[in-house]
């Protein structure tokens, strides 16, 4: 167990009755840096907050990121426990603020409003809303590899932070039904750079509410937010199909997808086409993850044409909303929650698939795998989501 002690025990607070945060590495608090933090920042934090330094055993856990690629550096990390802690923290020379302790989720069954803390991850809000018989637009792209999407890419494993993903827009499987995640946003509690905590909504600081939905990472730290949820579609059940196709079927698969995109692509349908790798042979493979929010019989109207192409694998499942992130795509999405590898993602938008270009991409992908066998866990991901509710939202309604 890593060493913890309260400031009161160190004699750094005159009044022992005051609540004091935990400070790690207290046996090494003889450095000027630690004495300075202890005498200034720590005195303003609540008992539940923690201050961690690079030499401490808990440092890697607190500063751990999904990817080490271009990771920032910090001299001290703070784990706030309540809003007042975030207000008290002044960022100087690189302080990491880990919001993980502020992860509450409360669903008001009468209004359908879900109130979430700034450190809440998607697994927590999915479980809470599902238990309340509610749902909301959620993200749908696996968090690995290279992502080339029919909508802007955002990370989405069950371990992704709700607010971090939401403030960039929040595309996902149910966006055709419910819009982007920012369309469900009703209120935010934001700590500004001057340390002031304010409410942000259509009625309070409306200009900031406009800007924060879509460009929200630039304006402050969100410590809490309210989302409007809706009753579950099809009792929260989703029809899932896992498919694999032989290389020569690529053009047929893409032409069929183009036909469905140009036709009345249903709002509850989400299709992920993945160029992956056989980790044994290092040959490229074509996977499809098909998820339909509705009955199996309705979903099969759209999966049947793909089945008629003769896939190597065609496995149908019925999952509820809370288990989908862990079981869909054969569990590979949740597996990508593993932190601290070297990962990087890129994205772009496409209207439809150009089959000749995609064949060239697939061939290049195979050559890349052969030349670089250690990248076999990478993927190229093409996401196709419904657009109905997204297009229904006013263009000037948010940033």
C-alpha positions in Angstrom: 0.0 0.0 0.0 1.4 3.4 -0.9 2.2 5.8 1.9 -0.5 8.4 2.8 -0.7 10.9 5.6 -2.9 13.9 6.3 -1.4 17.4 6.5 -2.6 17.7 10.1 -0.3 14.9 11.1 2.6 16.8 9.6 1.9 19.9 11.5 1.4 21.9 8.3 -2.1 23.1 9.3 -2.5 25.2 12.4 -6.0 24.0 13.1 -6.2 20.2 13.3 -10.0 20.4 13.1 -9.8 21.4 9.4 -10.3 18.7 6.8 -7.1 17.8 5.0 -6.4 16.0 1.7 -4.1 13.1 1.4 -0.5 13.7 0.2 1.6 10.8 -1.0 5.3 10.5 -0.5 5.1 12.5 2.8 8.5 11.2 3.9 10.0 13.2 1.0 8.2 16.5 1.7 11.6 18.2 2.5 11.9 19.4 -1.1 10.9 23.0 -1.8 8.4 21.9 -4.5 6.4 19.6 -2.1 6.5 22.1 0.8 5.2 24.8 -1.6 2.3 22.6 -2.8 1.5 21.4 0.7 1.4 24.9 2.2 -0.6 26.4 -0.6 -2.8 24.1 -2.6 -3.3 21.3 -0.1 -4.7 23.7 2.6 -7.6 24.6 0.2 -8.6 21.0 -0.7 -11.2 18.8 0.9 -10.4 15.7 2.9 -11.3 13.4 0.0 -8.8 15.0 -2.4 -5.3 13.7 -3.0 -2.0 15.2 -4.2 0.4 12.9 -5.9 4.0 13.5 -7.0 6.1 11.8 -9.8 8.2 9.8 -7.2 5.1 8.3 -5.6 3.9 4.7 -6.2 0.4 5.9 -7.1 1.7 8.3 -9.8 1.4 6.0 -12.8 -2.1 5.0 -11.9 -3.3 8.6 -11.6 -1.5 9.9 -14.7 -2.2 6.8 -16.8 -3.6 7.6 -20.2 -5.2 5.5 -23.0 -2.1 6.2 -25.1 1.4 7.2 -24.4 1.7 8.8 -27.8 2.6 12.5 -27.4 1.6 12.3 -23.7 2.0 15.6 -21.8 4.2 15.8 -18.7 3.2 17.0 -15.3 5.0 17.9 -12.1 2.1 17.2 -9.7 -1.2 15.4 -9.9 -4.4 16.3 -8.0 -7.5 14.1 -7.6 -10.3 16.5 -6.6 -13.2 15.0 -4.7 -15.8 17.8 -5.0 -16.4 20.9 -7.1 -14.8 23.1 -4.6 -11.5 21.3 -5.1 -11.5 22.0 -8.8 -12.1 25.7 -8.0 -9.2 25.7 -5.6 -6.7 24.3 -8.1 -4.6 26.9 -10.0 -2.7 25.3 -12.9 0.9 26.5 -12.8 3.8 24.6 -14.5 1.8 21.6 -15.3 -0.7 20.2 -12.8 -2.7 17.1 -13.8 -6.3 17.2 -12.6 -7.7 13.7 -12.5 -11.5 13.9 -12.3 -12.0 10.2 -11.6 -13.4 10.6 -8.1 -16.2 12.9 -9.3 -18.1 10.1 -11.1 -21.6 10.2 -9.7 -24.6 9.3 -11.9 -28.2 10.1 -10.8 -31.2 9.4 -13.0 -34.5 11.2 -12.2 -37.1 8.7 -13.4 -39.8 11.4 -13.4 -38.0 13.8 -15.7 -35.6 11.5 -17.4 -32.7 13.8 -16.5 -29.4 12.0 -15.9 -26.9 14.1 -13.8 -23.3 12.9 -14.1 -20.0 14.0 -12.6 -17.1 15.2 -14.6 -15.2 12.0 -14.1 -17.9 9.6 -15.1 -17.2 7.1 -17.8 -19.7 5.6 -20.3 -20.0 2.3 -18.6 -21.4 4.0 -15.5 -24.0 6.1 -17.3 -25.0 3.2 -19.6 -25.7 1.0 -16.5 -27.5 3.7 -14.6 -29.8 4.7 -17.5 -30.5 1.1 -18.5 -31.5 0.3 -15.0 -33.9 3.2 -15.1 -35.5 2.1 -18.4 -33.9 5.0 -20.3 -31.2 5.5 -22.9 -29.4 8.3 -24.7 -27.3 8.8 -27.8 -24.0 7.1 -27.0 -20.7 6.8 -28.8 -20.1 3.7 -31.0 -16.6 3.6 -32.4 -14.0 1.2 -31.0 -11.0 2.9 -29.4 -8.1 1.6 -31.3 -6.2 1.9 -34.5 -6.8 4.2 -37.4 -10.4 5.4 -37.8 -11.7 6.5 -41.2 -15.3 7.3 -40.6 -18.5 8.4 -42.3 -18.8 10.8 -39.3 -16.0 12.5 -37.3 -14.2 10.1 -35.1 -14.4 10.1 -31.3 -13.3 7.5 -28.9 -16.0 5.4 -27.4 -15.1 2.4 -25.3 -17.1 1.9 -22.1 -14.1 3.4 -20.3 -14.2 6.7 -22.2 -15.1 9.8 -20.2 -18.7 11.0 -20.8 -17.9 14.7 -20.7 -14.7 14.5 -22.7 -16.4 12.8 -25.6 -19.6 14.8 -25.3 -18.0 18.2 -25.6 -16.6 17.3 -29.0 -20.0 16.4 -30.3 -20.6 12.8 -29.5 -21.4 10.7 -32.5 -22.7 7.2 -32.0 -24.9 4.2 -32.8 -28.2 5.9 -31.7 -27.5 9.3 -33.3 -30.0 8.6 -36.1 -32.7 8.2 -33.4 -31.6 10.7 -30.7 -29.1 13.0 -32.3 -25.5 13.6 -31.1 -24.8 13.5 -27.4 -24.6 17.3 -27.2 -28.2 17.4 -28.4 -29.1 15.7 -25.1 -27.1 18.1 -23.0 -29.3 20.4 -20.8 -27.0 21.9 -18.2 -23.3 22.0 -17.2 -21.5 23.1 -14.1 -18.2 24.7 -15.3 -15.1 25.9 -13.4 -13.6 28.8 -15.4 -9.9 29.7 -15.6 -10.4 32.4 -13.0 -11.7 29.8 -10.5 -15.3 30.8 -10.7 -17.9 27.9 -10.9 -21.0 28.7 -13.0 -24.1 27.0 -14.4 -24.3 26.9 -18.2 -27.5 26.2 -20.1 -30.0 27.8 -22.5 -31.0 30.0 -19.6 -27.7 30.7 -17.8 -24.7 31.9 -19.8 -26.4 30.9 -23.1 -23.5 32.1 -25.3 -21.2 29.7 -23.5 -23.7 26.9 -23.7 -23.7 27.4 -27.5 -19.9 27.3 -27.7 -19.3 24.5 -25.2 -21.4 22.1 -27.3 -18.9 21.1 -29.9 -15.9 23.1 -28.8 -16.2 22.6 -25.1 -12.7 21.6 -24.2 -11.6 25.2 -24.5 -13.7 27.0 -21.9 -13.2 25.4 -18.6 -13.5 22.2 -16.5 -16.9 20.6 -16.5 -17.5 19.1 -13.0 -21.2 18.1 -13.6 -23.7 17.9 -16.5 -27.4 17.1 -17.0 -28.5 15.0 -20.0 -32.0 14.4 -21.2 -32.6 10.7 -21.6 -35.5 9.0 -23.5 -37.4 5.7 -23.0 -35.6 2.7 -24.3 -36.2 1.6 -27.8 -37.3 -2.1 -28.1 -37.0 -2.5 -24.3 -33.3 -1.7 -24.6 -32.5 -4.8 -26.8 -30.3 -4.6 -29.8 -29.8 -7.0 -32.7 -26.1 -7.7 -33.3 -24.4 -9.5 -36.1 -20.7 -10.3 -36.4 -19.5 -11.0 -40.0 -16.2 -11.8 -41.8 -15.8 -11.7 -45.5 -13.2 -13.1 -47.9 -10.9 -10.5 -49.6 -12.6 -10.9 -53.0 -15.9 -9.8 -51.5 -14.7 -6.3 -50.7 -16.2 -4.6 -53.7 -19.6 -6.3 -53.3 -19.8 -5.4 -49.6 -19.0 -1.7 -50.3 -21.4 -1.5 -53.2 -24.1 -2.9 -51.0 -23.3 -0.4 -48.3 -23.4 2.5 -50.8 -26.9 1.3 -51.9 -28.1 1.3 -48.3 -26.5 4.7 -47.6 -28.2 6.2 -50.6 -31.5 4.5 -49.7 -33.5 5.0 -46.5 -30.7 4.0 -44.1 -32.7 3.3 -40.9 -32.0 5.6 -37.9 -31.5 2.7 -35.5 -28.8 1.0 -37.7 -25.1 1.2 -37.1 -22.5 -0.7 -39.3 -18.8 -0.8 -38.7 -16.6 -2.1 -41.5 -13.1 -3.0 -40.1 -9.9 -3.8 -41.9 -8.0 -5.8 -39.3 -5.3 -8.5 -39.2 -5.1 -12.2 -38.6 -2.6 -12.1 -35.8 -1.2 -15.6 -36.8 -0.9 -15.1 -40.6 -0.6 -11.3 -40.5 -2.9 -11.2 -43.5 -5.6 -8.5 -43.7 -9.2 -9.4 -42.9 -12.6 -7.8 -43.4 -14.9 -7.7 -40.4 -18.3 -6.2 -40.1 -20.1 -5.3 -36.9 -23.8 -4.7 -37.4 -26.0 -3.3 -34.6 -29.7 -2.5 -35.0 -31.8 -0.9 -32.3 -35.0 -2.8 -32.7 -36.4 -6.2 -33.2 -34.4 -9.0 -34.8 -37.0 -9.4 -37.6 -36.7 -5.7 -38.5 -32.9 -5.8 -38.4 -32.7 -8.9 -40.6 -34.3 -6.9 -43.4 -30.9 -5.0 -43.5 -28.5 -7.8 -42.6 -30.0 -10.3 -45.1 -28.5 -8.7 -48.2 -25.0 -9.0 -46.5 -25.7 -12.6 -45.6 -26.6 -13.3 -49.3 -23.1 -12.2 -50.3 -21.8 -15.4 -48.6 -19.7 -14.3 -45.6 -17.1 -16.6 -44.0 -18.8 -15.8 -40.6 -22.3 -14.7 -39.8 -23.2 -14.8 -36.1 -26.4 -13.2 -34.8 -27.0 -12.1 -31.2 -29.4 -10.2 -29.0 -27.8 -7.9 -26.4 -29.3 -5.4 -24.0 -27.9 -1.9 -24.0 -25.8 -2.3 -20.8 -24.0 -5.4 -22.1 -23.5 -4.3 -25.7 -20.2 -2.5 -25.2 -18.7 -5.6 -23.7 -20.0 -8.2 -26.1 -20.4 -6.6 -29.5 -17.6 -7.1 -32.0 -16.7 -10.3 -30.0 -15.7 -8.2 -27.0 -12.8 -6.4 -28.8 -14.2 -2.9 -28.2 -14.0 -3.3 -24.4 -10.6 -5.0 -24.7 -9.2 -1.7 -26.1 -9.7 0.0 -22.8 -6.3 -1.3 -21.9 -4.2 1.9 -21.1 -0.7 3.1 -21.7 0.2 1.5 -25.0 1.4 3.5 -27.9 -1.7 4.4 -29.9 -2.7 7.1 -32.3 -5.9 7.8 -34.2 -6.7 9.7 -37.4 -10.1 10.4 -39.0 -11.7 11.8 -42.1 -15.2 12.0 -43.6 -16.6 10.2 -46.6 -20.0 10.5 -48.3 -19.9 7.0 -49.9 -17.3 4.4 -50.6 -15.2 4.5 -53.8 -14.6 0.9 -54.4 -11.4 1.3 -56.5 -9.9 3.5 -53.8 -10.9 1.2 -51.1 -9.4 -1.8 -52.8 -6.2 0.2 -53.1 -6.4 1.0 -49.4 -7.0 -2.6 -48.5 -4.0 -3.7 -50.6 -1.8 -1.1 -49.0 -3.0 -2.2 -45.6 -1.9 -5.8 -46.3 1.5 -4.6 -47.5 1.9 -2.5 -44.4 1.1 -5.4 -42.1 3.6 -7.6 -43.9 6.3 -5.0 -43.5 5.4 -4.1 -39.9 4.1 -7.2 -38.1 4.1 -5.5 -34.7 1.1 -3.3 -35.8 -1.2 -6.3 -36.1 -3.5 -4.9 -33.4 -4.2 -1.8 -35.5 -7.3 -1.4 -37.6 -8.9 0.8 -40.2 -12.5 1.5 -39.2 -15.3 2.7 -41.4 -18.4 3.7 -39.4 -21.9 4.2 -41.0 -24.5 5.7 -38.6 -28.0 7.0 -39.2 -28.2 10.8 -39.7 -31.9 11.6 -39.3 -32.0 13.1 -35.8 -28.6 14.7 -36.4 -29.8 16.6 -39.5 -33.0 17.6 -37.7 -31.0 19.6 -35.1 -30.6 23.3 -36.2 -27.2 24.0 -37.8 -26.7 27.1 -35.7 -27.8 25.6 -32.5 -24.3 24.8 -31.3 -20.6 25.2 -32.2 
